[in-house]
Amino acid sequence: MTNVANGSWSPPMPSSTEKTRREQQRRLAISQAEMADALGVSMATAGRMIRNKIVRSIKVGQRRLIPMSEIERLLALVA
């Protein structure tokens, strides 16, 4: 660990257990780009799905997020 007094302190790196725990936590929403990647469609198609209200989204500041429940609902419709 480095000396805090000289201003060069940095937080400890997370252990592999902490990383695994975070990876296992379920995300509640994803971005349009992540949705496009997950569904195997283009960003333009993902945008049309949002605009045409095929998939609900929420605006958080400047970002538009898609709840994971919407992705699951969409997949259940086409399965």
C-alpha positions in Angstrom: 0.0 0.0 0.0 1.3 3.5 -0.8 1.7 6.4 1.6 -1.4 8.6 2.0 0.7 11.5 3.3 2.4 12.1 0.0 -0.9 12.0 -2.0 -0.1 8.8 -3.9 -2.6 6.5 -2.2 -4.9 4.5 -4.4 -7.7 2.2 -3.3 -7.0 -1.5 -3.1 -7.9 -3.6 -6.1 -11.1 -5.7 -5.6 -10.6 -9.4 -5.0 -11.7 -12.0 -7.5 -14.6 -12.9 -5.1 -15.8 -9.3 -5.2 -15.6 -9.2 -9.0 -17.6 -12.5 -9.2 -20.2 -11.2 -6.8 -20.7 -8.0 -8.9 -20.9 -10.0 -12.1 -23.6 -12.2 -10.6 -25.7 -9.3 -9.6 -28.6 -8.9 -12.0 -28.7 -5.6 -13.9 -32.1 -4.0 -13.9 -31.6 -2.1 -17.2 -29.3 -1.9 -20.2 -28.4 0.7 -22.8 -29.7 0.8 -26.4 -26.3 -0.4 -27.6 -26.3 -3.3 -25.2 -29.8 -4.2 -26.2 -28.8 -4.1 -29.9 -25.8 -6.4 -29.1 -27.8 -8.8 -27.0 -30.6 -9.2 -29.6 -28.2 -9.2 -32.6 -29.8 -6.2 -34.3 -28.4 -2.9 -35.4 -28.4 0.3 -33.3 -30.9 1.7 -35.9 -33.3 -1.3 -35.4 -32.9 -1.0 -31.6 -33.8 2.7 -31.9 -36.9 1.9 -34.0 -38.0 -0.6 -31.5 -37.8 2.0 -28.8 -39.5 4.8 -30.9 -42.3 2.5 -32.1 -42.8 1.4 -28.4 -42.1 -2.3 -29.2 -39.8 -2.1 -26.2 -40.4 0.3 -23.3 -37.5 2.5 -22.2 -36.8 5.0 -19.5 -34.9 8.2 -19.7 -32.3 8.8 -17.0 -30.6 12.1 -17.6 -29.3 12.0 -21.1 -29.3 8.2 -21.3 -32.2 6.0 -22.4 -32.3 2.6 -20.6 -34.3 -0.5 -21.4 -35.4 -2.5 -18.4 -34.3 -6.2 -18.5 -37.9 -7.2 -18.0 -38.7 -5.7 -21.4 -36.0 -7.8 -23.1 -37.3 -10.9 -21.4 -40.9 -10.0 -22.4 -39.8 -9.5 -26.0 -37.9 -12.8 -26.1 -40.9 -14.6 -24.6 -43.1 -13.2 -27.4 -40.9 -14.6 -30.2 -40.0 -17.9 -28.5 
